[in-house]
Amino acid sequence: MRIVFLILMAALLFISGCQEEVLVDGGPFTGGSSGVTLSFVEGAPISEFSVVESVPVQVMLKNNGEYDLPAGSAEVALYGLKMTDYGLSAEYSIVEGGLLGIKKDFIEEGSELLVNAGTMKYGGSVSTSSEFDLKAKVCYPYRTEARIEACALSRSIISSGGEEVCDILGDKSSVTRVSSSPIQITSFTESLSGTNEVLFRIDIANSGTGDVYQDTSECSGMATTTLEKDKIHYMFEQSDVVCMSFDGVESNEGYIRLNNGKKTLICRMPVENTGAGYTRELAIYLDFKYVESVSKELIILEA
């Protein structure tokens, strides 16, 4: 019986410890890797229709992330076919409305927008039936926001016997410290550097299913350029935090370029020796354009 009791007590301590660990974080975000998604509306187009029919095409946009998309900033286009053969346009069209994102403990689901993409009618002939894939894509600007509690500690504070207050070791990022967005800060670690500064190592990744482009890119020109692909603009709200950008400039803002969907940003921050270490909340913003796509299989039947 004593052994059983000890096992039960150990199990209860383990469970309570896990629960306490979950509650410790308390960040301001819901977190995740979602942004704006799109899907073809059910029945628009229908999956199977005859060559003489005119079929409406509609897509639904939904903001599953935590950034509020401004009105008129998203663009939608159809592709994958010679669109003029089907009476459709291959050009991007601007979505007039905006899309509110989710908000922790306030808005559980982001808003949706229905987009009319035209009416499909095949202008050629069909023998028995023809199968093809109609594709749609959405191009939109988005922002990742992170609120990281960094430990400001230096060799100077340690050598003078100052109180350390916080722990410089460990990963300072977590799900609720980074807003829901396809571009994520997956790790934020620190190390001592020099006498009175601390070094940050920030891992950034494309955690979504789409492609990322520079925040100033034009949606219509993305298919013909590679210079702006995988580029992300970063900015620290704190001007004394400086990072090395991809062009070799040190500043609190600049651009990085992902390599195979990932990049490590190296930054440094001066630490004041006031006799003790201290914690400091850092605000980090990542801005970019993102492109998601969707496909639907259709069958055109002989008249």
Secondary structure as GFF3:
##gff-version 3
##sequence-region A 1 303
A	DSSP	alpha_helix	2	24	.	.	.	ID=ss1
A	DSSP	beta_strand	36	40	.	.	.	ID=ss2
A	DSSP	beta_strand	48	50	.	.	.	ID=ss3
A	DSSP	beta_strand	55	63	.	.	.	ID=ss4
A	DSSP	beta_strand	75	79	.	.	.	ID=ss5
A	DSSP	three_ten_helix	83	86	.	.	.	ID=ss6
A	DSSP	beta_strand	93	94	.	.	.	ID=ss7
A	DSSP	beta_strand	112	120	.	.	.	ID=ss8
A	DSSP	beta_strand	129	152	.	.	.	ID=ss9
A	DSSP	alpha_helix	155	159	.	.	.	ID=ss10
A	DSSP	three_ten_helix	175	177	.	.	.	ID=ss11
A	DSSP	beta_strand	183	193	.	.	.	ID=ss12
A	DSSP	beta_strand	197	206	.	.	.	ID=ss13
A	DSSP	beta_strand	211	213	.	.	.	ID=ss14
A	DSSP	three_ten_helix	219	224	.	.	.	ID=ss15
A	DSSP	beta_strand	231	236	.	.	.	ID=ss16
A	DSSP	beta_strand	242	244	.	.	.	ID=ss17
A	DSSP	beta_strand	250	251	.	.	.	ID=ss18
A	DSSP	beta_strand	253	257	.	.	.	ID=ss19
A	DSSP	beta_strand	262	270	.	.	.	ID=ss20
A	DSSP	beta_strand	278	301	.	.	.	ID=ss21
###
